[in-house]
Amino acid sequence: MSGTIVVGSNIYETEFLDEIFIYYGNKTANTINFKDGLIISPAKLDLPEYKINRSERGEIIMTIIKEAMNLFEYSKLSDTGIINMFELMYTNQLKSYPTLRFQLIEREQPSVLMDVRKSYFTMHNCYQIIKTLNIDPTTYFKNKYVLLRYPEKKMIVQIKSVVFDQEFTYKGVSLEEYFKNKYQLKSKTNVYLETYNTQNIKKQFLIAEFCDLKIEYIEQDVTIYCQQLEYWNRIINNSTSFIQFLNQFKLIIRNEQLEFKQQYLEPGNLVFNNSAKSIFQIVASRTSSEFEYYYSDFFLKNPTTFTTSLAINKLLIFVTREIIEFRDNFKQFLDKFDSFIKSRQYKISQPQIYDINNNLNEILEKYVTEDAYVLFVGDQTTDFQQARNNLLQKAIPNQIIILPIQDQEINRLLAMMTANLGSVPWSIKEINGFINNKKSAVLGIWKSDNSFSACLSINKYLNKYISSYGDLDQILTLLLATYYATHKILAAQIIVFAEDDYSQIIEQRVQGVIQLIRDQGLAQQILKPEVVMVQVKDASAERYFTYFERNFESYYCKNPQVGCIVPINEKQGRFSFHSQRGEQGCLQAQQLYISSSNTKEIAQLYYHLIFLNFDLSSITYLPAPLHYAKKLSKHQLQSELYKKALEKGFLLFV
């Protein structure tokens, strides 16, 4: 019976050299308690024997190790921080390195570690902290960072001061009135946080109940943590009494450490108008807000990007009479929208505004033509579903805007008007349509309740997609047939991204489409595509920590950065991958199950496809075809004219 234990970032093999026994009975001098009236014995006893389950191996090993720690008082550590050092994992089924857990320190209780040299932790709500402080809260909060969590708006900002007066005038009105008008929010406590005026964010006030404090953790405590790791490792390797106790129970821990063979993938280069630029800076370790500002600057202010070619011949804005009555919000949107278009010299027509309360059908008949683009502008209570369905049935691209807008360059000019009306926004230089030296297409499948949605790449750069939804057999047939009609050939390889394994169904549909092509006399000989299945599952609870240097002299421990892939079981094609997605400043992993033998190239493709999402943000972690399929599942339409929309190439699901 063997397994592995993890001590910080070090992984050790464990093994029982002889049989051990579990009995029903009470602890004696030569046995230790296991659980529920059971004891562990290194020798046979005249007691009722308990049959050991395979799943209990880990518990047995850990029980013996913990007993040794308690017996020799090794578990008494510094009062500053106590870490759960051990997490048992079976050989070839390594799950993760353990999350670091610290004791309560003063008032502040950290949750998840980010990087031990500079760590941020989400703390208690700001108002609750202010309420319990015995010192001046303005002094306490100055220059600290908070996470703002208004509905539909999350960002990290730096605090300048605390404001208590509800009659404090801001932009000509009281703060209470300002928040009521702009966000339809009201402070229950009339406590507000004032921010700095920076290059990226204008000075603003925040409602304290909607903010969580972020603080920098004390570096000294991290050093203590690393020293404790060294302490534990020395016990395992050098403590005679500890080793002898384990040997009494036939257990050994091998001195040679195992290691995760983690490696880093390259994020590639974005290509705009044949001009390539590295996206390494985009995926550098930074906060979500920093990512957003860099992204906004990178895509909207650079004159060489694809955005300079944005053109809309006929822009229509559909509103309801109720929203027109909120003149300030609507006028603010129109002014900013118009100003932004002029500043970028986009070729967008002067918007035509229509009230669709009573005469929707007449407006659709008279004014909506094939070259139109429609913006629905309303608030959270406005129902545009019927009107939007009518437009999508006519293959007219459109999107909904909820007032008041959050700006940030008009939300990147509304994701560049649905990525240039369905045209290709950008590409990745390293993607040329050949994966594993085979002409390839990528397919994303998303299951929602009992329905499916799917997106299939239609060009060699894997950045333009056709899509469908409904019954899985039908949508696969439609997408594959459309691909053949476009290229007069099927891709040599179809790489599928989904949560579940659909390889058998896809194999059957591929064979069915090939037979259909033959039956219609379109081709007698057609190569059957190879299907590569990539299952994508969240593993958000996992955290991986490694020493920067193996000799411990630096006491530097860190979690993997963006692009890190960790083989969990290479033979099974199981990997843990870290994209730029994070939670509370700590990267989250996704579990990948790759059916191909060339796993690294498929994993690299997965990483590249993340950055082909035209609505890319710092939390985007799914590859483009799967991300789009997930979005499509939220906007499914029962339309006989859906094929027309596919032919026009519009991404209808944004």
C-alpha positions as a printed NumPy array, in Angstrom:
array([[  0.   ,   0.   ,   0.   ],
       [  1.564,   3.274,  -1.124],
       [  0.686,   6.916,  -1.588],
       [  2.164,  10.378,  -1.62 ],
       [  2.19 ,  13.213,   0.893],
       [  2.707,  16.883,   0.186],
       [  4.699,  19.134,   2.501],
       [  4.456,  22.663,   1.174],
       [  5.77 ,  22.216,  -2.339],
       [  7.595,  18.935,  -1.734],
       [  6.026,  15.62 ,  -2.638],
       [  7.199,  12.385,  -0.989],
       [  6.395,   8.788,  -1.768],
       [  5.148,   6.687,   1.13 ],
       [  5.008,   2.913,   1.321],
       [  4.139,   0.157,   3.806],
       [  6.917,  -2.439,   3.868],
       [  4.691,  -5.08 ,   5.441],
       [  1.059,  -5.697,   6.24 ],
       [ -0.691,  -3.655,   8.925],
       [ -4.008,  -4.421,  10.582],
       [ -7.157,  -2.55 ,  11.564],
       [ -9.172,  -3.963,  14.479],
       [-12.293,  -3.12 ,  16.426],
       [-11.044,  -2.284,  19.91 ],
       [ -9.492,   0.203,  22.314],
       [ -6.085,   1.857,  22.043],
       [ -3.145,   0.116,  23.741],
       [  0.533,   0.982,  24.099],
       [  1.375,  -0.598,  20.737],
       [ -1.636,   0.64 ,  18.751],
       [ -3.106,   4.005,  17.744],
       [ -6.696,   5.142,  17.338],
       [ -8.051,   5.213,  13.807],
       [-11.769,   6.099,  13.748],
       [-15.14 ,   4.96 ,  15.095],
       [-13.755,   2.488,  17.645],
       [-11.042,   1.205,  15.307],
       [ -7.334,   0.874,  16.057],
       [ -4.242,   0.478,  13.847],
       [ -1.839,  -2.289,  14.832],
       [  1.515,  -3.313,  13.292],
       [  0.98 ,  -6.909,  14.486],
       [ -1.835,  -9.439,  14.509],
       [ -4.137,  -9.307,  17.54 ],
       [ -6.888, -11.545,  18.817],
       [ -9.592,  -8.978,  17.995],
       [-12.329,  -8.623,  15.351],
       [-10.556,  -7.466,  12.192],
       [-11.764,  -4.587,  10.032],
       [-11.405,  -4.984,   6.277],
       [ -9.517,  -2.007,   4.851],
       [-11.118,  -0.212,   1.917],
       [ -8.9  ,   1.077,  -0.861],
       [-10.285,   4.573,  -0.312],
       [ -9.016,   4.55 ,   3.303],
       [ -5.327,   4.259,   2.439],
       [ -4.781,   7.966,   2.76 ],
       [ -6.489,   8.198,   6.141],
       [ -4.354,   5.366,   7.519],
       [ -1.085,   6.934,   6.4  ],
       [ -2.073,  10.376,   7.68 ],
       [ -3.244,   8.972,  11.027],
       [  0.17 ,   7.392,  11.624],
       [  2.046,  10.556,  10.584],
       [ -0.113,  12.819,  12.77 ],
       [  0.31 ,  10.479,  15.735],
       [  4.078,  10.753,  15.31 ],
       [  3.834,  14.546,  15.159],
       [  1.71 ,  14.687,  18.326],
       [  3.841,  12.156,  20.171],
       [  7.04 ,  14.116,  19.638],
       [  5.317,  17.511,  19.917],
       [  6.312,  18.429,  16.393],
       [  2.929,  20.065,  15.818],
       [  3.625,  22.977,  18.193],
       [  4.55 ,  25.799,  15.853],
       [  4.844,  29.561,  16.008],
       [  1.807,  31.426,  17.345],
       [  1.99 ,  33.701,  14.308],
       [  0.749,  31.151,  11.834],
       [ -0.144,  27.477,  11.893],
       [ -0.243,  25.727,   8.544],
       [ -1.872,  22.455,   7.649],
       [  1.254,  20.958,   6.092],
       [  0.03 ,  17.636,   4.885],
       [ -2.389,  16.538,   2.241],
       [ -2.333,  12.926,   1.155],
       [ -2.586,  11.99 ,  -2.509],
       [ -2.245,   8.64 ,  -4.235],
       [  0.608,   8.029,  -6.627],
       [ -0.31 ,   9.031, -10.218],
       [ -3.431,  10.77 ,  -8.969],
       [ -1.901,  13.952,  -7.625],
       [ -4.637,  16.497,  -7.096],
       [ -3.087,  19.739,  -5.892],
       [ -0.766,  21.381,  -3.472],
       [ -2.593,  22.346,  -0.288],
       [ -4.008,  25.803,   0.193],
       [ -2.161,  27.766,   2.859],
       [ -4.279,  28.511,   5.915],
       [ -3.305,  31.047,   8.575],
       [ -4.586,  31.695,  12.074],
       [ -6.552,  34.818,  12.926],
       [ -4.13 ,  37.741,  13.145],
       [ -5.451,  40.8  ,  14.987],
       [ -8.803,  41.809,  13.43 ],
       [ -7.855,  40.683,   9.952],
       [ -8.597,  37.191,   8.705],
       [ -6.959,  36.318,   5.364],
       [ -8.696,  33.844,   3.087],
       [ -6.712,  32.836,  -0.015],
       [ -3.013,  33.355,  -0.588],
       [ -1.98 ,  35.021,  -3.855],
       [  1.801,  35.357,  -3.893],
       [  3.671,  35.155,  -0.646],
       [  5.946,  38.098,  -1.409],
       [  3.028,  40.454,  -2.035],
       [ -0.327,  39.059,  -1.058],
       [ -3.759,  40.645,  -1.057],
       [ -6.664,  39.224,   0.873],
       [-10.347,  40.057,   0.722],
       [-11.339,  41.295,   4.161],
       [-14.537,  42.228,   5.965],
       [-16.998,  44.72 ,   4.54 ],
       [-15.675,  48.295,   4.777],
       [-18.656,  49.655,   6.694],
       [-18.37 ,  46.884,   9.29 ],
       [-14.693,  47.733,   9.769],
       [-15.448,  51.453,  10.152],
       [-18.166,  50.634,  12.674],
       [-15.791,  48.644,  14.904],
       [-12.704,  50.873,  14.627],
       [-11.565,  52.708,  17.744],
       [ -9.337,  54.973,  15.644],
       [ -9.984,  57.579,  12.995],
       [-11.33 ,  55.589,  10.008],
       [-10.12 ,  58.231,   7.547],
       [ -6.533,  57.623,   8.656],
       [ -7.013,  53.862,   8.66 ],
       [ -8.466,  53.675,   5.143],
       [ -6.222,  56.22 ,   3.44 ],
       [ -4.245,  54.683,   0.535],
       [ -5.736,  51.239,   1.12 ],
       [ -7.386,  49.343,  -1.748],
       [-10.964,  48.142,  -1.852],
       [-12.867,  45.792,  -4.114],
       [-16.008,  47.52 ,  -5.392],
       [-18.915,  45.157,  -6.018],
       [-21.852,  47.157,  -7.32 ],
       [-24.259,  45.051,  -9.368],
       [-22.642,  44.43 , -12.776],
       [-19.529,  46.408, -11.782],
       [-16.435,  45.096, -10.02 ],
       [-13.129,  46.926,  -9.815],
       [-10.272,  47.643,  -7.404],
       [ -9.683,  51.276,  -6.409],
       [ -7.531,  53.18 ,  -3.92 ],
       [ -9.176,  55.126,  -1.087],
       [ -8.37 ,  58.744,  -0.276],
       [-10.783,  59.433,   2.6  ],
       [-14.047,  58.487,   4.316],
       [-17.139,  60.711,   4.006],
       [-20.042,  60.481,   6.488],
       [-22.227,  63.439,   5.522],
       [-25.131,  62.373,   3.312],
       [-25.57 ,  65.995,   2.237],
       [-22.016,  66.124,   0.864],
       [-22.359,  67.716,  -2.566],
       [-21.003,  65.815,  -5.555],
       [-21.659,  66.897,  -9.134],
       [-24.258,  69.35 ,  -7.868],
       [-26.341,  66.889,  -5.834],
       [-26.093,  65.071,  -2.521],
       [-24.357,  61.708,  -2.567],
       [-27.627,  60.022,  -1.67 ],
       [-29.346,  61.589,  -4.675],
       [-26.353,  60.905,  -6.942],
       [-26.382,  57.15 ,  -6.259],
       [-30.144,  57.002,  -6.556],
       [-30.008,  58.579, -10.021],
       [-26.92 ,  56.824, -11.413],
       [-27.078,  53.312,  -9.971],
       [-30.539,  53.068,  -8.383],
       [-28.698,  52.29 ,  -5.136],
       [-29.017,  53.767,  -1.673],
       [-26.564,  53.714,   1.213],
       [-28.178,  52.306,   4.327],
       [-25.535,  53.929,   6.522],
       [-24.633,  57.135,   4.63 ],
       [-20.952,  56.178,   4.798],
       [-18.999,  56.751,   1.582],
       [-15.417,  56.207,   0.437],
       [-13.683,  58.862,  -1.657],
       [-11.195,  57.66 ,  -4.297],
       [ -8.21 ,  59.328,  -5.918],
       [ -8.288,  60.959,  -9.326],
       [ -5.834,  58.859, -11.366],
       [ -4.938,  58.479, -15.008],
       [ -7.349,  55.579, -15.411],
       [-10.124,  56.42 , -12.94 ],
       [-11.713,  59.756, -12.232],
       [-12.354,  60.714,  -8.62 ],
       [-15.535,  59.084,  -7.363],
       [-17.422,  58.17 ,  -4.219],
       [-18.359,  54.619,  -3.266],
       [-21.032,  53.253,  -0.956],
       [-19.135,  51.608,   1.903],
       [-21.505,  48.618,   2.176],
       [-20.581,  47.627,  -1.389],
       [-16.816,  47.6  ,  -0.764],
       [-14.451,  45.011,   0.71 ],
       [-11.061,  46.043,   2.023],
       [ -7.871,  44.637,   0.55 ],
       [ -4.654,  44.772,   2.574],
       [ -1.07 ,  43.759,   1.952],
       [ -0.029,  40.813,   4.051],
       [  3.034,  40.963,   6.292],
       [  6.072,  39.548,   4.511],
       [  7.604,  38.374,   7.787],
       [  4.795,  35.873,   8.256],
       [  5.506,  34.41 ,   4.857],
       [  9.143,  33.969,   5.799],
       [  7.995,  32.132,   8.924],
       [  5.815,  29.943,   6.743],
       [  8.77 ,  28.997,   4.56 ],
       [ 10.917,  28.357,   7.638],
       [  8.224,  26.048,   8.954],
       [  8.214,  24.177,   5.663],
       [ 11.945,  23.674,   6.027],
       [ 11.356,  22.506,   9.608],
       [  8.793,  19.915,   8.529],
       [ 10.985,  18.657,   5.703],
       [ 13.941,  18.233,   8.056],
       [ 11.775,  16.191,  10.401],
       [ 10.731,  13.891,   7.578],
       [ 14.268,  13.462,   6.281],
       [ 16.424,  13.611,   9.419],
       [ 14.445,  13.019,  12.638],
       [ 15.481,   9.614,  13.985],
       [ 12.617,   9.393,  16.501],
       [ 10.036,  10.339,  13.875],
       [ 11.37 ,   7.827,  11.344],
       [ 11.579,   5.065,  13.979],
       [  7.947,   5.624,  14.993],
       [  6.807,   5.285,  11.38 ],
       [  8.903,   2.153,  10.993],
       [  7.082,   0.579,  13.96 ],
       [  3.967,   0.724,  11.795],
       [  5.832,  -0.582,   8.711],
       [  5.609,   2.881,   7.067],
       [  8.491,   4.66 ,   5.323],
       [  8.766,   8.045,   3.616],
       [ 11.34 ,   8.036,   0.855],
       [ 13.906,  10.828,   0.975],
       [ 13.812,  11.464,  -2.754],
       [ 11.255,  14.128,  -3.491],
       [  8.788,  13.893,  -6.344],
       [  8.031,  16.987,  -8.359],
       [  5.254,  18.259, -10.569],
       [  6.687,  18.736, -14.041],
       [  5.019,  22.086, -14.426],
       [  5.85 ,  24.148, -17.491],
       [  4.734,  27.441, -18.973],
       [  3.004,  27.908, -22.314],
       [  3.466,  30.969, -24.499],
       [  0.478,  33.307, -24.862],
       [  1.354,  34.038, -28.492],
       [  0.989,  37.222, -30.519],
       [ -2.141,  39.122, -31.504],
       [ -2.277,  40.224, -35.133],
       [ -4.084,  43.415, -36.194],
       [ -4.046,  44.398, -39.843],
       [ -0.98 ,  42.206, -40.441],
       [  0.844,  43.856, -37.529],
       [  1.73 ,  41.444, -34.709],
       [  2.127,  42.419, -31.069],
       [  2.933,  40.16 , -28.128],
       [  0.157,  39.64 , -25.594],
       [  2.587,  38.65 , -22.86 ],
       [  1.928,  41.939, -21.066],
       [ -1.801,  41.284, -21.096],
       [ -1.4  ,  38.028, -19.209],
       [  1.27 ,  39.267, -16.817],
       [  0.367,  38.889, -13.165],
       [ -1.778,  41.914, -12.348],
       [ -5.108,  42.761, -10.786],
       [ -8.314,  42.538, -12.764],
       [ -8.696,  46.301, -12.895],
       [ -5.164,  46.777, -14.208],
       [ -5.856,  44.178, -16.869],
       [ -9.007,  45.999, -17.944],
       [ -7.27 ,  49.356, -18.259],
       [ -4.375,  47.891, -20.18 ],
       [ -6.781,  46.017, -22.431],
       [ -8.841,  49.159, -23.059],
       [ -5.718,  51.112, -23.947],
       [ -4.322,  48.308, -26.088],
       [ -7.427,  47.801, -28.198],
       [ -9.061,  51.21 , -28.377],
       [ -6.281,  53.811, -28.406],
       [ -3.773,  52.175, -30.703],
       [ -4.413,  53.541, -34.22 ],
       [ -3.103,  50.383, -35.892],
       [ -5.696,  48.031, -34.427],
       [ -8.687,  46.544, -36.181],
       [-10.979,  49.096, -34.547],
       [-10.012,  51.804, -37.039],
       [-11.915,  49.977, -39.759],
       [-15.223,  49.844, -37.89 ],
       [-18.046,  50.95 , -40.217],
       [-21.83 ,  50.844, -39.786],
       [-23.933,  52.061, -42.698],
       [-27.191,  52.301, -40.794],
       [-27.271,  52.552, -37.002],
       [-30.707,  52.348, -35.367],
       [-31.435,  52.885, -31.668],
       [-34.656,  51.34 , -30.372],
       [-36.017,  52.673, -27.084],
       [-39.262,  52.656, -25.124],
       [-41.182,  55.712, -24.052],
       [-40.289,  55.019, -20.409],
       [-36.544,  55.256, -21.017],
       [-36.888,  58.508, -22.939],
       [-38.43 ,  59.992, -19.815],
       [-35.133,  59.308, -18.006],
       [-33.623,  62.001, -20.141],
       [-30.396,  62.481, -18.192],
       [-29.228,  58.861, -18.455],
       [-30.268,  58.544, -22.079],
       [-28.756,  61.896, -23.073],
       [-25.521,  61.027, -21.255],
       [-25.306,  57.79 , -23.212],
       [-25.929,  59.511, -26.564],
       [-23.385,  62.262, -25.841],
       [-20.642,  59.82 , -24.817],
       [-21.426,  57.491, -27.682],
       [-21.292,  60.324, -30.226],
       [-18.126,  61.807, -28.722],
       [-16.32 ,  58.484, -28.712],
       [-17.211,  57.72 , -32.332],
       [-15.962,  61.128, -33.475],
       [-12.729,  60.847, -31.494],
       [-11.9  ,  57.574, -33.304],
       [-13.188,  58.725, -36.707],
       [-15.292,  55.607, -37.161],
       [-17.471,  55.369, -40.253],
       [-20.732,  55.092, -38.347],
       [-23.899,  56.784, -39.536],
       [-25.802,  59.265, -37.383],
       [-28.065,  57.117, -35.165],
       [-31.778,  57.029, -35.954],
       [-33.851,  56.762, -32.755],
       [-37.248,  55.032, -32.672],
       [-39.808,  54.552, -29.895],
       [-41.043,  50.972, -30.281],
       [-43.853,  51.059, -27.713],
       [-46.754,  50.924, -30.155],
       [-45.469,  50.52 , -33.688],
       [-42.711,  47.888, -33.59 ],
       [-43.892,  45.963, -36.66 ],
       [-44.142,  49.135, -38.739],
       [-40.614,  50.216, -37.726],
       [-39.208,  46.777, -38.551],
       [-40.91 ,  46.813, -41.938],
       [-40.009,  50.378, -42.946],
       [-36.6  ,  51.132, -41.474],
       [-34.724,  47.902, -40.708],
       [-32.76 ,  46.849, -43.778],
       [-30.048,  44.224, -44.238],
       [-27.234,  46.734, -43.684],
       [-28.678,  47.948, -40.355],
       [-27.269,  47.516, -36.874],
       [-29.676,  47.933, -33.944],
       [-28.997,  48.986, -30.363],
       [-31.774,  48.364, -27.846],
       [-31.371,  50.946, -25.067],
       [-33.322,  50.521, -21.823],
       [-33.053,  49.818, -18.114],
       [-33.21 ,  46.545, -16.208],
       [-37.014,  46.471, -16.335],
       [-37.305,  46.926, -20.112],
       [-38.38 ,  43.837, -22.058],
       [-36.895,  43.79 , -25.573],
       [-37.132,  40.035, -26.069],
       [-39.873,  40.008, -28.729],
       [-38.275,  42.804, -30.74 ],
       [-34.848,  41.194, -30.498],
       [-36.18 ,  37.824, -31.615],
       [-37.762,  39.457, -34.666],
       [-34.455,  41.051, -35.63 ],
       [-32.407,  37.906, -35.162],
       [-34.895,  35.971, -37.271],
       [-34.156,  38.487, -40.019],
       [-30.392,  38.047, -39.411],
       [-30.007,  41.673, -38.276],
       [-27.15 ,  42.048, -35.738],
       [-28.127,  43.789, -32.511],
       [-27.397,  44.073, -28.829],
       [-29.024,  45.374, -25.652],
       [-27.648,  48.262, -23.583],
       [-28.792,  48.694, -19.992],
       [-28.732,  52.226, -18.611],
       [-27.007,  53.775, -16.817],
       [-23.885,  52.762, -18.735],
       [-20.704,  51.978, -16.81 ],
       [-18.666,  53.713, -19.528],
       [-15.049,  52.392, -19.616],
       [-14.888,  53.737, -23.144],
       [-18.549,  52.818, -23.687],
       [-17.704,  49.257, -22.689],
       [-15.084,  49.112, -25.435],
       [-17.608,  50.64 , -27.792],
       [-19.979,  47.809, -27.009],
       [-17.366,  45.151, -27.754],
       [-16.615,  46.886, -31.036],
       [-20.221,  46.593, -32.143],
       [-20.257,  42.833, -31.81 ],
       [-16.763,  42.419, -33.177],
       [-17.223,  44.383, -36.372],
       [-20.67 ,  43.   , -37.19 ],
       [-19.437,  39.439, -37.255],
       [-16.176,  40.068, -39.111],
       [-12.834,  38.762, -37.86 ],
       [-11.523,  41.134, -35.176],
       [ -7.992,  39.787, -34.7  ],
       [ -6.016,  36.584, -34.933],
       [ -3.2  ,  34.756, -33.173],
       [ -0.012,  34.667, -35.219],
       [  0.817,  31.119, -34.127],
       [ -2.525,  29.715, -35.376],
       [ -2.57 ,  28.814, -39.073],
       [ -5.201,  26.088, -39.166],
       [ -2.77 ,  23.198, -38.708],
       [ -2.632,  21.397, -35.358],
       [ -0.413,  18.319, -35.077],
       [  0.326,  18.919, -38.795],
       [ -3.337,  18.38 , -39.677],
       [ -5.815,  20.868, -41.104],
       [ -8.065,  21.432, -38.121],
       [-11.343,  22.951, -37.001],
       [-12.35 ,  23.612, -33.407],
       [-15.798,  22.898, -31.996],
       [-17.303,  24.076, -28.709],
       [-20.345,  22.321, -27.2  ],
       [-22.299,  23.661, -24.231],
       [-25.135,  21.817, -22.519],
       [-27.878,  23.838, -20.832],
       [-30.69 ,  21.847, -19.196],
       [-31.79 ,  19.429, -21.961],
       [-30.627,  21.57 , -24.867],
       [-27.279,  22.055, -26.57 ],
       [-25.521,  24.934, -28.302],
       [-22.391,  24.626, -30.415],
       [-19.923,  26.756, -32.379],
       [-17.61 ,  25.454, -35.127],
       [-14.69 ,  27.385, -36.609],
       [-15.09 ,  28.12 , -40.317],
       [-11.669,  29.549, -41.247],
       [ -8.025,  28.584, -40.853],
       [ -7.317,  31.213, -38.193],
       [ -9.987,  29.631, -35.948],
       [-11.475,  33.049, -35.183],
       [-14.733,  32.978, -37.155],
       [-17.566,  30.635, -36.213],
       [-20.856,  29.21 , -37.361],
       [-23.281,  28.253, -34.628],
       [-26.487,  26.418, -33.838],
       [-28.52 ,  25.095, -30.912],
       [-31.139,  22.501, -30.011],
       [-30.836,  18.722, -30.433],
       [-27.16 ,  17.698, -30.451],
       [-27.425,  15.322, -33.431],
       [-29.163,  17.96 , -35.529],
       [-26.805,  20.827, -34.719],
       [-23.717,  18.693, -35.352],
       [-25.13 ,  17.639, -38.723],
       [-25.927,  21.261, -39.622],
       [-22.506,  22.589, -38.61 ],
       [-20.517,  19.833, -40.328],
       [-22.616,  20.117, -43.495],
       [-22.171,  23.907, -43.524],
       [-18.407,  23.466, -43.097],
       [-18.338,  21.085, -46.071],
       [-20.48 ,  23.424, -48.18 ],
       [-18.008,  26.234, -47.447],
       [-14.732,  24.364, -48.038],
       [-15.815,  21.394, -50.223],
       [-13.927,  19.228, -47.779],
       [-14.077,  18.306, -44.092],
       [-11.251,  19.218, -41.74 ],
       [ -8.708,  16.444, -41.208],
       [ -9.054,  16.953, -37.462],
       [-11.886,  18.297, -35.305],
       [-10.836,  19.372, -31.816],
       [-13.836,  19.439, -29.482],
       [-14.015,  21.468, -26.263],
       [-16.807,  20.573, -23.821],
       [-17.454,  19.651, -20.207],
       [-18.488,  16.09 , -21.105],
       [-17.183,  13.505, -23.56 ],
       [-19.123,  13.691, -26.849],
       [-16.556,  11.9  , -29.003],
       [-18.777,   8.9  , -29.84 ],
       [-21.739,  11.075, -30.834],
       [-19.493,  13.272, -32.996],
       [-17.923,  10.216, -34.657],
       [-21.417,   9.003, -35.571],
       [-22.486,  12.406, -36.922],
       [-19.29 ,  12.729, -38.967],
       [-19.982,   9.347, -40.536],
       [-23.584,  10.406, -41.188],
       [-22.527,  13.633, -42.923],
       [-19.985,  11.758, -45.057],
       [-22.724,   9.334, -46.125],
       [-25.036,  12.277, -46.878],
       [-22.357,  13.848, -49.089],
       [-21.945,  10.574, -50.98 ],
       [-25.7  ,  10.027, -51.338],
       [-26.098,  13.474, -52.888],
       [-23.276,  12.761, -55.334],
       [-21.142,  15.652, -54.07 ],
       [-18.088,  13.441, -53.569],
       [-17.314,   9.727, -53.705],
       [-14.129,   9.806, -51.666],
       [-13.907,  11.956, -48.563],
       [-11.495,  11.58 , -45.674],
       [-13.013,  11.022, -42.257],
       [-11.814,  13.625, -39.714],
       [-10.03 ,  12.536, -36.563],
       [-11.93 ,  13.654, -33.456],
       [ -9.872,  14.941, -30.514],
       [-11.859,  15.426, -27.311],
       [-10.803,  18.01 , -24.709],
       [-12.919,  17.963, -21.574],
       [-12.793,  21.225, -19.643],
       [-13.755,  21.233, -15.983],
       [-13.381,  23.852, -13.292],
       [-11.035,  23.062, -10.44 ],
       [-11.367,  26.345,  -8.601],
       [-10.649,  24.899,  -5.157],
       [ -7.151,  23.823,  -6.135],
       [ -4.037,  25.876,  -5.425],
       [ -0.522,  25.003,  -6.513],
       [  2.515,  26.372,  -4.66 ],
       [  6.16 ,  25.832,  -5.508],
       [  9.502,  26.971,  -4.205],
       [ 11.232,  29.393,  -6.498],
       [ 14.527,  27.821,  -5.407],
       [ 14.815,  24.234,  -4.287],
       [ 17.496,  24.832,  -1.625],
       [ 15.12 ,  26.858,   0.608],
       [ 17.769,  29.531,   1.166],
       [ 15.594,  32.211,  -0.416],
       [ 12.45 ,  31.2  ,   1.538],
       [ 10.562,  32.177,  -1.602],
       [  7.358,  30.306,  -2.32 ],
       [  4.878,  31.295,  -5.029],
       [  1.82 ,  30.061,  -6.855],
       [  2.007,  29.378, -10.613],
       [  1.625,  32.335, -12.914],
       [ -0.456,  32.645, -16.066],
       [  0.13 ,  29.916, -18.648],
       [  1.293,  27.229, -16.212],
       [  0.271,  23.68 , -17.084],
       [  0.744,  20.835, -14.601],
       [  0.6  ,  17.178, -15.715],
       [ -1.634,  15.335, -13.251],
       [ -1.544,  12.063, -15.177],
       [  0.091,  12.327, -18.595],
       [ -0.849,   8.798, -19.645],
       [ -4.526,   9.619, -19.111],
       [ -4.149,  13.074, -20.679],
       [ -5.1  ,  14.83 , -17.429],
       [ -3.7  ,  18.303, -16.834],
       [ -4.312,  21.274, -14.608],
       [ -4.015,  24.565, -16.477],
       [ -3.821,  28.139, -15.191],
       [ -5.176,  30.822, -17.507],
       [ -5.475,  34.457, -16.459],
       [ -8.691,  33.779, -14.554],
       [ -8.402,  34.55 , -10.852],
       [-10.434,  34.795,  -7.687],
       [ -9.405,  37.157,  -4.896],
       [ -6.083,  37.642,  -6.631],
       [ -5.2  ,  33.948,  -6.804],
       [ -5.142,  32.089, -10.11 ],
       [ -7.715,  29.343, -10.526],
       [ -7.015,  26.16 , -12.428],
       [ -9.05 ,  24.255, -14.987],
       [ -8.795,  20.503, -15.377],
       [ -8.185,  19.399, -18.965],
       [ -8.714,  15.822, -20.194],
       [ -7.072,  15.546, -23.63 ],
       [ -7.646,  12.448, -25.777],
       [ -4.789,  13.214, -28.213],
       [ -1.31 ,  11.767, -27.762],
       [  0.158,  15.175, -28.593],
       [ -1.162,  16.777, -25.44 ],
       [  1.168,  19.767, -25.246],
       [  0.185,  21.125, -28.662],
       [ -3.52 ,  20.745, -27.843],
       [ -2.98 ,  22.486, -24.498],
       [ -1.142,  25.287, -26.294],
       [ -4.1  ,  25.624, -28.669],
       [ -6.46 ,  25.839, -25.67 ],
       [ -4.372,  28.732, -24.311],
       [ -4.301,  30.566, -27.656],
       [ -8.054,  30.186, -28.15 ],
       [ -8.749,  31.984, -24.871],
       [ -7.364,  35.159, -26.452],
       [ -9.522,  34.811, -29.554],
       [-12.631,  35.793, -27.585],
       [-13.583,  39.21 , -28.966],
       [-15.081,  40.124, -25.567],
       [-11.893,  39.042, -23.816],
       [-11.558,  40.151, -20.202],
       [ -9.397,  39.216, -17.248],
       [-11.889,  36.543, -16.159],
       [-12.2  ,  34.863, -19.574],
       [-10.813,  31.355, -19.266],
       [-12.71 ,  29.222, -21.781],
       [-11.418,  28.728, -25.352],
       [-13.346,  30.83 , -27.885],
       [-15.609,  28.109, -29.395],
       [-16.728,  26.909, -25.95 ],
       [-17.091,  30.471, -24.632],
       [-19.292,  31.419, -27.599],
       [-21.362,  28.231, -27.266],
       [-21.985,  29.083, -23.616],
       [-23.145,  32.581, -24.606],
       [-25.358,  31.194, -27.337],
       [-27.129,  28.982, -24.795],
       [-28.435,  32.123, -23.098],
       [-30.046,  33.498, -26.265],
       [-31.596,  30.518, -28.045],
       [-34.21 ,  31.385, -30.646],
       [-36.726,  29.167, -32.425],
       [-36.419,  30.577, -35.942],
       [-36.876,  29.121, -39.42 ],
       [-34.582,  31.851, -40.752],
       [-31.619,  30.847, -38.61 ],
       [-29.762,  29.426, -41.629],
       [-29.79 ,  32.871, -43.192],
       [-28.075,  34.264, -40.128],
       [-25.44 ,  31.54 , -40.375],
       [-24.822,  32.351, -44.019],
       [-24.21 ,  35.99 , -43.141],
       [-21.741,  34.915, -40.462],
       [-23.176,  36.964, -37.628],
       [-22.384,  36.074, -34.038],
       [-25.967,  36.306, -32.825],
       [-25.345,  35.438, -29.234],
       [-23.683,  38.57 , -27.883]])
